[in-house]
Amino acid sequence: MPTILDFEPIPEWLVDEVYLAVRQELFALCIPEHLEGFSYLCSAIVKAAQDPECARRVTKFLYPELAREANTS
């Protein structure tokens, strides 16, 4: 079974479309958009699609990057 690491990173020009598609899919899974973590989850999925290696470095790269973008710690 393929993993996220088996795919090519998405190009920069496609990021907005992927973000919207992720939002729609999460909404289809009955995850409500009004939850604070919803946007963080969308961003994390898109970042993992942009850089598949960050899926392996969640605590060292992905979490700090999301916190930096959201201006939190």
N, C-alpha and C positions, 0 to 999 in steps of 0.2 A: 504494500500500500504506500503510495507516495506521501511525503511530508512536505511542509512548507519549504524546507531546505532543498527540495528537488526542483523547485520552480525558479525561473528567472525573475529578478526584481522588476517591479512595475516601473515604467518610465514616469518621470516627473510630470509630464503633461497629462497623465491619466489619473493623478492622485485625487483630484476633486470628484471625478466620476466614481472612483473606487470607494471613496468616503461615503458618497450618497448611496451606493449599492450596499455597503456594509450597514448603514443606518436602516435601510429598507429591510434587509434580511434579519437584523436583530428585532425590528418591530414585528416582522412576520413570525418570529419566535416568541412573541408576546412579552418582550422585554420593553417596559414602558420608557419612553423618551424623557419623561420628566425626572427620572432618577439622576442624581448628580454623576454617578459613575458611568452613565450611558455614553456620554461624549468621550470620556477617558478610554472606555472600551473600544469605541470606534477608532480613536486615534491610535491605540495600541495595535489593533489589527492592521490598519493601514501602514503603520511604521514597520511592522513585521513583513508586510508584503513588499515594502520598498527595500528593506534590507533583511533578507531571510536569516542572516547570521544573528541578528538581534533576538530572534526567537530562542536562541540558546543562551543569550546573555540578558535575561529578563531583569534580574536585580542589579546587575552591573551597568546596564546600558538603557534598557527600555523604561524602567521606572524613573530613573533620574531625568531622562529626556522628557518624559511626560510631565513630571513635576516642574521642570524648567519652563516648558511651554505654558503651563497653567499658573506660573508664578507662585508655586507652593513648595513645601518641602516634603 
